[in-house]
Amino acid sequence: MLDRVLKFFTSLRLTVVLLAFGIVLVFVGTVAQADEGLYNAQTRYFKHWLVWGVTMFGHRVPIALPGGYLIGTSLLVNLIAAHIKRFQLTTKKIGIQLTHAGVILLLVGQLTTDLFSQETQIHFFEGQTRSYSESGTHYELAFVTDVDADTVEVVAIPERLLARGGEVKHEKLPFVIRVKSYWRNSDPSFRAPMMQNGPPLTTNGIARSFDFQAAAETKSMESKNVPTALIEIIGSNGSLGTWVVSGWAGDEQLVDVLRENFSRQAGRQMAATMIGSLLEPQKIEAGGKQFTFTLRPSRVYTPFSLSLLKATHSVYTGTATAASPDGIPKDFRSRVRVENPRTGENREVEIYMNSPLRYSGLTFYQYQMAAGEVARQAGRVPSSTLQVVRNPAWLTPYAGCIIVAAGLVTQFMIHLVGFVSRRKRA
């Protein structure tokens, strides 16, 4: 029995079958991106063990396929088993052994990257300091309360718990959150005094000034899903009220988008009033504490901070015209100050294309920017967005490729030297 299992996992046929399934999965996953969106397709086809039902050209096909995790892990097991079974420590095969080791390292590195890498963003204006980065796709319901004059305590409820509905409890919260409604995507509308408005979702907080409607889930890369939930907070003595929490109120970048839209529709003064209503803090008191809560992008805090000193966006001379005020971009760069209280570090760094900042296990890439002449003419403070990547296996592709190349070169040289020697003897 053991021999049959070993024979199965060391079989070359298994390798061929897995590679064939890999080709099919890449093709199906690529085609499905048109209907399911890039990120959804990547997650469903390449970050699962099994795929139930595929989407082809707008049609749902009810078949099952091995997912990316299953194919990758099976290939890794197959390669390691075959390597162990056929391993021979001889000079003639050292190149083959090196090549196999390099391929194994590549597969392990890819799996590690997929499981443990994390991508977030820092968005800040000139003069602002951030000690956290935010997710571009996931949200959290954050409850903040003062511990003392200098410290606050944050309890964050992941969005996925709100999506489940029902009641949510946390050991540090003296109340229960009952989710009455949850929308994966939503649109806001201002409850203008002179318009015919329907009854509000609730009479507390931002719902007095804004209505929120469910919207179709977006799968485009140019837009994002903005969740909204209707929650009831229940204390030890009963209900503390029903509230609306929405990513539209807790996401600073979305607030800027709304501010621009309102300014174009109603003028800057009215827009300021409308945004003020949206950002009105929502508070409750329970267990002798006051809690402020909002639905915001999920945060990852760091023990150091970055301050944006200067955001520079330059374009090629003569390319900015009245018809194309943005011009052709030439350079984006952010000058930031890194301050780390633990190490006493305090230095300035410039981040630009192909020159990221690598610090404390994180890599900061220049991602987006609103600066330069266009921002100045619009009266906006220059801002910058950095992509923050944590990838504990970022060196494995480099090391794996070097080992594979060394193995191929070594094996080639062994055969070349042998061939030349035989020619000389002949």
N, C-alpha and C positions, 0 to 999 in steps of 0.2 A: 504493500500500500504506500509506504513511504517513498519507495523507488518511483512509483507512478506519479506521485505528487511532485517529486523532484524533477522527474522527466518533463512534466507539464510546464513547470515554471522556468525550466532551462531551455525550453523548446524554441527553435528559430521560427517555427510556425506561429507561436504566440506573439513573437516580436512583429512579424509581418501583419498579423491580424490587428494588433493594437495600433500599428502605424496606419493601417487602412482606416480603422475607426477614427484615428486622429485626423486624417485628411477629410473624412466625411464630416466630422464635427466642426472643423474649421470652416468648411464650405457652408454648412447649414447655419452655423452661428453668424457668419458674415452676412449671409442673405437675410437672416432674421433681424439684423440691426435696422433694416428699413422699416419694419413693422413694429418692432419692440423697443427701438431706441438703443443707442450704443451701450449705455451702462447696464440697462436691464438685460440685454442679450449677453454681455460679458459675464454678468453674474449668473444668469440662468444656465448658460451652456458650458462655461469654462470654470466656474467656481462651485460646482455641485458634483456629487458622485453619480447621479443619474438624472437624465432629462426625460420628463414625461410629456410627450407631445411637442412637435416643432412647428414653427410658422414659416411657410414658404410662399412668397409672393402674395401675401394677404390671406392665405388659406391655412387653417389649422389642420395638421396631419397627425392623427392619433397613433404615433409610434414611440417607442422608448429607445433611447440611445445612452451609451455610457458617457458620463460627464467628464469634464477635463480632469478633475481630481482622480477619478477612477482610472482613466487611461494613463495619466502621468505616474501615479503610484504603482500601477501594474507594470509599466515599462521599467520603473526603477527596480522593482523586485526581480523582474525577469533579467535585467542586466546584471544585477549583483549576484543572483543565483548562478547565471551562466559564467560569470567571471570567477566565482569561487570554484565551480566544478572543473573548469578548464584551465585554472591558473597553473602556470609553469614558470618557475623563477629561473629563466634562462636568458642569456644575453641576447639571443636571437629574437626573443619575443618581448623585450622590455619596452619597445615602442608601442606595441599593441596594449600592454598593461597600462602604460601611461595614458593612452588615448581613452581606454575604458574608464580609468579613474577620472579623467577630465569630464567625460560625458555624465558620469554619476554625480560629480560635483555640480554640474550645470542643472541637472534635474532636481537635486536636493536644494540648490539655491533658489530655483524658481518656485518650488513648493513652499520654502520658508518665506520668500518674498510675498507670495500670495496670501499666506496665513497671517503674517505678522507685520507687514508694511502698513503704513498709515499716511494718508494725505489730508492735510488741512490747509487753511489759508489765514493769513494775517492781512487785514485791510485797515489802513490807518491814514490819517491826514498829516500834513506837515505839522510838527510840534506835538503830535500825540505819541503816547507810549503804550505798548502792549506787552503783557506778560502771559498771553495765552493766544492760541490759534483756534480757528473755528472750522467746523465741517461745512462743506459746500452743499451737502445733500441731507444731512440728518439734523434733527432738532431735539431739544430737551426742555422739559418744563422745570424751570429753576425757581426754587423758593429761597429767598435770601433774608437772613435775620442778623441783627447786630449782636455780637458776643461781648465786645467792649468798645471803647472809643476808637480803637484802631483796627479792630478785627471783625470780619463778618463770617458767618457760616452759610455755606451754600449746599442745598440738597437738590440734586438734579434727577428728575424722572425721565428716562429715555422715551422718545416718541413712540417706540414700538409697544411700550406698555399702554400708552393711551390708545393706540390703534386696536388693541385687543378689546377695549371697552371694559365694562364692569367696574370693580373697585380697586384702587391702587393704595397700598399702605407702605409706609417707610418708618423704620424704628426711630428716626430722629424727628418725625413730624407728629405733632399731637392731634392729628386729624386724619380723616380718610378722604381720598379724592374719588368721587364717583363720576365716571365718564358717561355723559348722557348722549353726546354725539361726537363723531370724529370724522373729519374730511381730510383725505390725503392731499387734496389740492383745493384751493379756495380763491375767491375774488372778493375784495372789499368794496364797499360803496358808502359814501358819506350821507348821513341822514340830514339833508339840508332842511332848514326850518320851513321854507316856502314850498316844499315838494310833498307829494302824497306818499308818505312812508307807511309801510305796514308795521305791525307790532314788532318791537325789538325782540331779539333773542332772549334778552334778560335786561333788567333795569339797573344792573350794576356795571361799573367800570366803563370800558371802551364801547360796550354794546349800546350805551346811551347815545353815542355819536356815530357809530359805524354799524352797518349790516354786513354780514359775511354770507356768501353763497357757495355751495359746493361747486367745484369746477372739474372738468374731465382731467384725468391724470395725464400729464404731459410726458412725452418720451423724446422730445427734441433736446439737442445739446445747447440750443440758444435760450432755453427757458428752464425753469425749475419748479418743482412742486412745493407749494407753500401750505403747510397744514394749518387747520383751525379746529379747535375742540370746544365743546360746551361742557363745562364741568360743574359739579356741585361739591362744595367742601363741607364735610360733616364733622363737627367737633364732638366732644364728649356729651354736650347738652343738646345736640341736634344740629340742624343745618345752619351753616354760616353764610349761605347765599349761593346763587348760581352765577357763574362768570364765563365770559368768552376769553379764551387765550388763543392768540394767532401769531404765526410767524411774521405776518405783516407788521406787527407792532414790536417784535423783538429782534428783527434782523436789520441792522443799521443800513446795509446796502439797499434793502428793499424800501426802507423809509426814505432814503435819498431819491429812489426812483419815483415814489409817490409824491414827494415834495416837488420834483420837477414837473410831474404831470399836473398836479394841482395848480402850480404856478402858471402853467400855460393856459389852464382852463379858467382860473378865477383870480389870478394875480398873486403876487408874492405875499401881500399882507394877509389875504384870506387863506392862502396856503399855509402860512405860519400858524394860523388859528386852528386849521383842520389837523395839521400834524401835531400840534400841542394836545389836542383831544385824543389822538391816537396813542401818544406816548404818556398819557396820564398814568401815573403809577397805580397799580391795583394792589390793595392791601387788605389783610385780614388780621385779626388778633385771636390767638389761641394759646392755651397753656402759659399765659403770662408773657407771651412774646408777640411782637408784631412781625408779620411776614409780608414781603413784597414778592410778587410772582409774575413771571412772563415766560412765554414760549419763544425760545431763542435758538440759534444754531448751536449744536453741541460744541462744548469748549474742551480744549486740552491745555492745562496750565503748565508753565515752565518755571524753574527756579531763577530765571534771569529775565531781563526785559529788553525789548528793542524800541528805540525811539526813532521816528522818521525825521531826519534833519532836512533833507532836500530831495525832492522828486524832480528828475530832469527828463523831459521828453523833447527831443529835437527831431526835425524833419529835414529832408534834403532841400537846399536853397532853391526857391522858385517853384516848388511843387505845391505850396499852399496857395490856393486861389479862392475866389468867391464861390465858385461852383464846387470846389473840394477843399473846404477850410482845414481839414485834418492833414492834408498833404501826404507825402510818402514818408513813413517813419524811418528814421535813421538810427536813433539810439534811445533806449529806455534805461534809466539807472536810478537806484535809490541809495542815498547816503544815510546810513543808520548808525546809531550809537548802541553798543552792547554793554549792558551793565549787569554784573553778577555779584550780588552781595556776599555769596558764599566764598568766592575766590578773590574778591576785591578788584575784579577785572572791569575796566572802563576804557573802551577804545572805539574808534570810528572805523566803519567798514563800508566799502562801496560794492553794491550788488548790481550786476548787469548781465546781459545775455552771455551765456557760456562762462560766467564767472560767479557761481553761487557762493554763498557763505555756508561752510560746514562747521557746525558748532554743537557740542554736547550731544552728539549722536543724531543731530538733525541737519537737513540740508535746506537752505532757503534759496529758492529760485525767484528771479523777477518774473511775475506772471501778468499783471495788468497794471494800467496806470491812467490816471486822469490828471494830466499836467500840461505844461507848455502853453502856447498862445491861445488855443481853444478854451482851455480852462480859465485863463486870465480874462478873456473877453466875456465869458459867461459869468464872471464874478465868483467862481468856485475856488475854494482852497485846494491846492494840488494834493492829490492822494496817490497812494500806491498799494498794490496787492501783491503779496509774496506767497508763493506756493511752498508749503512746509512739508517735507517728506521725511518720515522715519522708516528706514529700511535696514534692519540688522544684517541683511545678506547682500548688501549692495556691492561687496567686493567679489562675491562668488562668480559672477559672469566673467570678470576679468581673469581671475585665477583659473577658472575652468577652461577658457579659451586658450590661455597660455599653455596649460598642461596638455590640452588636445593638440595644439600646434607642435609642442615639443615632442609629443609621442609620434606624430606623423612624420616629422622631420627625422627623428631618430630611426624609425623603422625604415624610412626611405634610404637613409645613409647606410644602414646595415646591409640592405639588399644591394645598394650601389657598390659598396666596398667589396662585397662578395662576388658580384658580377665582374668587377674589374680584376679581381684576383684570379678568377677562373680564366678570364681572357688572357692574362699574362702567362699562366701555366700552359695554356693551349698554344 
